[in-house]
Amino acid sequence: MKFFTTALVAGMLGCCNFAQAAQIDLSTWTCHKFQSAGKEDVGVILAWLDGYYKGENDPPVIDTDKFVANAKKLGEYCAAHPEIGLITATDTLFKAAK
């Protein structure tokens, strides 16, 4: 499942026309940095997180209702805890589902 998600994100990135190549090291991002990031970066990160927190045997399905709900939940959590690391925040919210 993680391979499929990684391949999907890589394909999406390959077809996009970025002004500059960049690496996103999520281990260094805080909630504040995530909330102040550009729309494209936020979309890529949310898609990556959605795949990362799926179970290994989950079907390759994007549940858009759940995706939007999780994005809202993360946004609310990050607004309340801007100093927390992004991965710490997502582990707190979504790790139990993994």
C-alpha positions as CSV (number, residue, x, y, z in Angstrom):
1,M,0.0,0.0,0.0
2,K,2.8,2.4,0.9
3,F,4.5,1.6,-2.5
4,F,1.3,2.6,-4.3
5,T,0.9,5.8,-2.4
6,T,4.6,6.7,-2.9
7,A,4.3,5.9,-6.6
8,L,1.1,8.0,-6.8
9,V,2.7,11.0,-5.1
10,A,5.9,10.6,-7.2
11,G,3.8,10.6,-10.4
12,M,1.9,13.7,-9.2
13,L,5.1,15.5,-8.5
14,G,6.6,14.4,-11.8
15,C,3.8,16.0,-13.8
16,C,3.8,19.2,-11.9
17,N,5.8,22.2,-13.0
18,F,7.5,23.6,-9.9
19,A,9.4,26.9,-10.0
20,Q,12.2,25.3,-8.1
21,A,13.0,21.8,-6.9
22,A,12.6,21.4,-3.1
23,Q,12.7,18.7,-0.5
24,I,10.2,18.7,2.3
25,D,11.7,17.3,5.5
26,L,8.6,16.8,7.6
27,S,10.7,15.9,10.6
28,T,11.7,19.5,10.8
29,W,8.3,21.1,10.2
30,T,6.2,22.5,13.0
31,C,2.4,22.9,12.9
32,H,3.0,26.6,12.4
33,K,5.2,26.0,9.3
34,F,2.6,23.6,7.9
35,Q,-0.2,26.1,8.4
36,S,1.8,28.9,6.7
37,A,2.9,26.8,3.8
38,G,1.7,27.3,0.3
39,K,-1.4,25.5,-1.0
40,E,0.6,23.1,-3.2
41,D,2.9,22.0,-0.4
42,V,0.0,21.5,2.0
43,G,-1.8,19.4,-0.6
44,V,1.2,17.2,-1.2
45,I,1.8,16.8,2.5
46,L,-1.8,15.9,3.2
47,A,-1.8,13.3,0.4
48,W,1.4,11.8,1.7
49,L,0.1,11.7,5.3
50,D,-3.1,10.0,4.1
51,G,-1.1,7.2,2.6
52,Y,1.4,7.0,5.4
53,Y,-1.3,6.4,8.0
54,K,-3.2,3.7,6.1
55,G,-2.7,0.1,7.2
56,E,-0.5,-2.1,5.1
57,N,-3.5,-4.2,4.0
58,D,-5.9,-1.4,3.4
59,P,-7.3,-1.2,-0.1
60,P,-5.8,1.5,-2.4
61,V,-8.8,3.8,-1.9
62,I,-8.9,7.5,-1.1
63,D,-11.9,8.2,1.1
64,T,-12.4,11.8,0.3
65,D,-14.8,12.4,3.2
66,K,-12.3,11.0,5.6
67,F,-9.4,12.8,3.9
68,V,-11.2,16.2,4.4
69,A,-12.2,15.3,8.0
70,N,-8.6,14.4,8.8
71,A,-7.3,17.6,7.2
72,K,-9.7,19.7,9.3
73,K,-8.8,17.8,12.4
74,L,-5.1,18.4,11.7
75,G,-5.7,22.1,11.0
76,E,-7.6,22.6,14.3
77,Y,-4.9,20.7,16.2
78,C,-2.1,22.7,14.6
79,A,-4.0,26.0,15.3
80,A,-4.1,25.1,19.0
81,H,-0.5,23.7,19.1
82,P,1.6,25.7,16.6
83,E,4.9,24.9,18.3
84,I,4.5,21.1,18.1
85,G,6.3,19.2,15.4
86,L,4.1,18.2,12.5
87,I,4.9,14.5,12.7
88,T,4.3,14.5,16.5
89,A,0.9,16.1,15.8
90,T,-0.1,13.6,13.1
91,D,1.1,10.7,15.2
92,T,-1.0,12.0,18.1
93,L,-4.1,12.2,15.8
94,F,-3.7,9.3,13.4
95,K,-1.2,6.8,14.6
96,A,-3.8,4.6,16.3
97,A,-5.4,4.1,12.9
98,K,-2.2,2.8,11.4
